[in-house]
């Protein structure tokens, strides 16, 4: 007997942390009605997951909240670099890197930049923005069970405050329910990878005198390497509030209860090198670093995103950024299928694209933890400096999926970053002018498919519009050049065609997530047929 359905939504999101809230924001921007449920009563109160890379900030820029995030993160705006030292009071110290973007090189590749915003500051911004777009968000509500059939998913929810149970029927379910994901377990999806790497206890504390000791060393994190009291120190407000990650060894039988306030304070004083430092412990939270990737990202109409799909070492904040980018990839595909301009097969490309990225990125995260000698990570010494952070953040490729003309055998994350307009890569950033207003090419990608062509590409622009109209696919087509009939003008000194790897009479098709779906470097005999073929193949029509 089928249960009585209390609510019906196109998408149900389970999990209201960074990834779930980002999925809600992205779906809301695309006009997809949805419900998000989170078992906890509120957003995170613990300062963690603070590194938001340039690609994530590009996504938030297009979603209209980059400024709000930077305002929420303003207290940590001066902080840069990773410091390593036996203590803060000794002379021996080494900057593993001093600046995130030395020389400002990143500006040629992106309209955005990295942002240091702790999870407890970022999540409220996401929740507020999602609600302003009409999202249904229920904290203090847990998923008890779900069943799916060919037409949708039926989920049983319960309010943890009142005990009231409700049945929700959704077309699709997005499980952003964390590394222990009940949804993944229920689906019977296994995991692969190195498994557990190390364990820490994150200690929040107040210390009024610590800012004097730190001085002008405004670091993102400081790895303190005293063998008797190692750990990682992170500022919260650069004044009195701090976080310390202390190694924890449950594999040796060490209980969490062993981390008393007294022990934590003693450990922090020894690590910092100040025996009389005033330390007031305000909170403790255990966490586990692991390298795992789900063997599948979906079963039927249920999709995994974020930590439910992959776990990564925290060094470099690759895990949270990869999860947010999962949500972005999945959101446009759900919207396209639900709105009828893509076939259901498009959703199969979500795992095809995102799983290889997670696997390689997880390996890079583990290597960076080894490079930084992360407290508690017992690895063989001698791991060299890791290169190519920008290639991980911006340069990853989709070698198969909703793309045409890729090399399936190519590297998912190249050793060095190159922005060339290659199919399967993030479309290059270039500043443009529209009626005197400056915008990035990346600002064009969100709601529709986009075809870009050069100053000699009139045939492409008109053909693309006809093909899209015939297929009922939303598409914007722009000719970029300096002529009166061009739609957008390249900023002086830049070459649109060369940057995107085409001739001025070539074209490329860009997806709503800003990735190049297809490229024709030169004119086509029948541009309308070429665009129609590309749209059908990419959108599974």
N, C-alpha and C positions, 0 to 999 in steps of 0.2 A: 504494500500500500504506500503510495506516494505521500510524503508529509505535506502539510499545508505550507505554502510559500508566503512569507511575510514581506519580502523585498525582492525586487528584480533589478539587476544592474548589468550592463555589458561586461564590466571588469570588476573583480573583487581582488584587492591587494591585501595580503596578510603580512603584517610587519610594518611598523611605523618609525623605523630608524632612518638613517641617511638614504638608503636605497629605496625603501618603500615610499618615503615622502617625496623623493625625487621622481619616482615613477608616477606618483599622483600629480605632481607639478607638470610633468611632460604630457601626460594624458589630458590634463585640464587645458593646457595650451592648445591641444589638438581637438578640443571639443568633445572628448569621450567621457561620458558619464560613468562614474565609478564609485566604489566604496572602499575605504581603507580601514582596517581594524588592527589594533595594537593591544597586546595583553597588558602592558604596563600603563600606569595611570597618567603618565606625562612623558615628555621628551627627556633625553638623557640629562642628568645633572653632573655627570663626571666629565672633566675636560680630557678628551681623547680624540683620536682620529682627526688631527688638526691640519694635515697637509692636503690642500686641494690643488691638484696640478693644473697646468695651463689648459689642457683639453677640457677638464671639468669646468673650469671657469669660463671657457668659451661657450659651453652648453648653457651655463647659468646666465651668461651675457645675452644670448639669443632668447632665453626664457624671461628676460627682463628683471632679473634680481641680482645681477652682479654688484651694483652699487650698494644695495641693502646688505649684502654679505660683507663687503669691504667695510661698511660702517660698523657692522657687528664685530668685525675683526680688528678694529682700529687700534686697540690696545697693544696688539702684537705686531703692528705694521713695521716697527723698527728692527724686528728680529730677523737675523739671517745667519745661515751657516751652522755647521755641526762642529763642536769642539770636543776634543778628547784630551784628558789630563788625569794624572794620578790623584789630584785634588784641585780645588779652586784656589788654594792658598800658596801652592808651590810655584816655582818658576817654569817647570817643565809642562808644556802644553802644546797641542798641535791642532790646527784647524783642518779637519778632514776636507771641508770646503768652506770658503769664507762667504761667498755670495751665491745665491741660487742662480742668478743670471749675470755673471760677470761681463762687464762691458756693454750690457744692454742689447746683446745680440738677438735675444728672443723677439724683439719688436719687429724684426723683418719677417718673422714667420707667423705672428699672431697679434690680434688686437687686444688680447688679454695677457695676464701673467699669473704666476703662482700666487696663492693667497693662504695665509696661515690663519685658519678659523677653526677653533675647537668645535667638536661635535655638539657640545651643550649650547654653543652660540649659534651654530648653523641650523640645527634642526628646527628651532622656533621660526626662523626666517622661512624655511621651506614650508612648514605647516601653515603659516599665515598666508603665504602666497598661494598655496594650493586651495585653501578655503576661500580666498577671494575669487578664485576661478570656479567656485561652486562645488568643490569636492566634498563628498560625505566622509568625514573622518571621525572615527570612534575609538578613543583611547579607553583603556580599561575593559577591552572586549577581546575575548580569546576565541580562536577557532577550535571547536571540539572535534569535528570530523568533516569529511567531504566525500562525495561520490560523484563520478562523472559518467556521462553517456555521450552518445553521438551529437547531441544538441547543446550540451552545456554542463555546468557543474552545480551541484546542490550542496551547500555548506551549512553546518549547524554552528551558530555562534552563541556565546553566553557572556552577559555582562558580569564582570568580576565583582562589581559593587552590589548589584541587586539580585544576581542569580537568574535574571530573566534570559530565556533562550529564544532565539529567532532563527528562522530558516531563510537563507538567501540563495536565490537562483541567479547564476551569472553565466555569461557566454564563455568567459575565460577567467582563470585564477592565476595571479602572480604571487608566488611564494617567496617573499623576502624576509623569511623568518629565522635567519641566523644560521650559524655553523652547525648547530644541533638539529636543524630543520625537521620538525615533525612531518611536514609535507613531503620532504625528500624521502624520509623513512617510510611513510605510508605508500609512496609510489614504488618503493623497492629499488631505488637508484643507488648504486654503489659509488665508491670514490677511489681515485688512484692518486699516487704521489708519495712523497717522503713520509707523510704523516706528521706526528708531533715533533717540533723542533726544540722548543724550550718553554718555560713557564715564568711568569713574573707576577708580582703583586704591585699594583699601582696605588701609591700612597699620596693622597692630597694632604697638604699641610700649610700652616702659616709660619713664617719666619721673618720678622720685621728687619732683622739685621742682615739677611742674606743678600739683599739688593746692594748693600755696601760692598760686600765681598765680590759679587759678580761685576760691579762697576759698569764699564761701558762695553763689556763683552755680551752684547745682546744676541745670544744664540737661540736657535730653534730648539736644540737639545745639546746637552753636554754629557758625554760618556765618561764617567769617573771610574778609574781602573785600579783603585786600591784593592789588592787581592783579598784583603780582609773585609772590605766593605764596598764592593763595586755596585754600580747602578747607573741609571740614566736620570738626569735632572732636567726638567722642562719648566719654563716660566708659564704662569697663567696670567698675571697682570704686571709682571716686571717689578713688582713692589713687595707685596707680602704673601701672595698666593703662589704656590708651587706644586709640582707633581714630581714624585720620585718613583722610578720603576726599579724594584728590588728583585734579584733573582730568587726563584722559589723552586724547590726540588721535590715535588710530590713523588717522583719516581724512586726516590730514596727513602720514602716514608715520612717526609717532612709534612706535618699537618698545617693547614691554613691557620689554625688557632695559635700556632707558634708565633705568628706575627702580631704580637701585642703592641700597644701604643709605645710602651717603653722600649721594646726591641727596635721598632721602626725609627724612633727618634734617635736612639744610639747609633744605628746604622747610618742614618743621614748625616749625623755630626761627623762620624769617622770618614765617610765618603767625601764630604765637602772639605774636611780638614780643619774644622773649627769646633773643638771639644765643648765649648760653652755656648754654642748656637742655640737660640731660643726656638724650639720646635713644638708646634701644637698640631698634632695629627687630627685631621678633620674627616678623613674617610679612607677606606681601603677597598680595593676591588681586584680579585684575581683575574688574570687573563692568560690565554694559551696561544702560543704561536705555532702554526702548522702550515704545511704545504700539501694541499689536497685539491682535487678538481673532480666534480661530479662526472660520472661516466656518460650521463645524458643530461641535457638542460630542459627537457620537457617530456611529458607523457600525455598524449592526447591534448586536452585543453588546459593543462596545468604546466606552468613555466617556473623555473627556478631563476633567481636573480640575487646578486650580491653574495654574501657569505654562505647562503644555502647552496650556491653553485660552486664556490671556490673559497679556499682559505689560503692566506699568504702571510708571510712574515711581515710585521708592521713597519720595518725599516723602509722609508721612502713613501709610506702611505699608499702603496700600490693597490692594496686590497679594497679600500673604500672607493678610490677613484675608478677602479675597474668595475666595481658594482654599480656606481652611478652611471657609468657608460653602458653597462648592461641594460639598465632601465631605459636609457635613451634609445638604444637600438631596438628594444622590444616595443617601446611606446608607439613609434611611428608605424611599425608593422601591424600592431593591433588596430590602430586607427585606420590604416588603409584597408584592412580586411573588413572591419566592422562597418566602414562607410561604403564598402562595395567596389572600391577601385583597385583592389588587388585580390588575387585568389588565395585560398587558405594555404596553399603551398608556400607562400611567402613566409609564414610563421616557422616553417621547418628550417629556414635559413638562420634563425636566431642562434641556435646552438652550433650550427656549422661555422658561423662567424665568430661567436664570442668564446667558445670553448678553447680553440687553439690560442687565442690571445691570453686567456687566463693561465693556461699551462705554461707558456713561455714567460709571462710576466711574473708568475709565482716563482719560477726558477731564478729570475733576475732579483726578486725580492730577497730570497734566501741568500744569494751570493752577496747582496749588499749588507745583509746582517753579518755575514762572515767578515766582510771587509771592515765594517765598523766595530767588530768585536762586541756585538750586542751582549749586554749582561745576561748571563745564564745560557748563552748559546755556545756549547762546547763543540767547536769545529777544529779541524786540523789547521794549524796556523799556516800562513803563507799565501792566503787568497789575495790576489792582486787587486789593484784599484779597478773598479768597474766603470766602464765607459758607456756612453750612449744612453744616458738618462732621458734626454730629449727624444731619442728614437723610441723609447718605451712609452713616453707620454703622448707623443704626437705622430710617431712614424709607423705604428703597427699597421699591418695590412690584413685585409680579408682576402684570402687566396681562393676561397670558394664560398658560395652563398648567393646573395642577390646582386651579383656582379657578372660582367662579361669582359673577356679579354685579359684575364689574369693568368699568372703562372702558378699553377697549384703546387709546384715544387719549390717556389721561392720562399725566402725567410719571412716568417710572420712578423718578427721584429728585426729589422736590419741592424747591422753593427753601427751604422752612422745614419743620422737623420738627413733625409732629402725630401723636399716638397716639390713634386714634379707633375702632379695631375695624373699619376698612374691609376688605372682602374683598381678598385679595392682599397685605395688609400684615402685619407682625409684630403678633401679638396684644398688647394693652396689658399692662403690668405693674401688678398691684394686690396689696397685702398682704392675706392672708386668715388666718383662724384655723380650725384643725381640731383639735378636742379640746384647745384651749388652746395648740396649737403653731402658731407663725407660719410661713407659707410664702408664696411668690409664686405668682401665677397661672402664671408661666412654669415653675414646678417641676412643673406638671401635665402638661407636654407632652414626651413622648419615645417611649413605647412604643406608644401607641394613638391613634386618633382621639378627640377630646374634644368633647362638646357641653356648653355652658354656658348656663344660663338663670337668670332672676331669681327673686325670691321668689314670684312668681305663676305660675311656669312648670312646675307639676307635670305637666301634660299633655305638655310637651316632653320632660321627663326620661324618663318611662315609655315614650313613643312611640319615642324614640331607641334605647332599649335593645331594644325589640321589633324594630325595623327592622334594627339591627345583628346581632342574633341570627339573623334570617332570612337575612341576607347572609353570615353567618360572618365579620363584620368586628369586630376588637377595638375596643371603644369604651367610654370612661368618660363617664358623664353626671352632672353636678353641678347642683344647684339652690343658688344663692347668696343667702342672706338671713339674717335674724336669728331666724327661727322655729325651733321645736323639730324640725320635720321637714326643715329645710334641711340640706344636706350640708356646706356651708362657710359661714362667716360673714365678711362684709367687715370689715376693720379699722374701728373707729369713725371717723367723719368722712369715709368714702369711699362713693361711690355706684357699685356695680358696673354697673348698667344704663346709667347715663349715660356712664360711662367707655368702655363697649363699644358705644355707639351704638344701643342697643335700649331698648324699654320693659321694665318688670319682667316682662311676660309674653311677651317675645320670646326669641330664642335665636341662638347662633352656633356654628358648627362649626369646630374648630381642628385643624390637621394635627399629626402628631408632631413636625414641625420648628418648631411654634409660630406658623405663619402661618395667618391666618384663611382658611378655604376657602369659607365661605358664611355668610350672615347673613340672618335674618328679623327685622326690627325689631319685629314685632307678632305676635299670635297667628295661627295658620293654621287653616283649616277642617278639615284633615286633617294634623295634625303628623307622624304616622307616615309617610304617603305623601311628605310634603315632605322628611323626613330621608332616606328611602330614595332619593328622586330625587337628592338632593345627594350621597349616598355613591356611588351608581352613576356619576354624572357625574364626580366628583372622582377616583375610584379606577379609572376606565375599566373598570367591571364590565359 
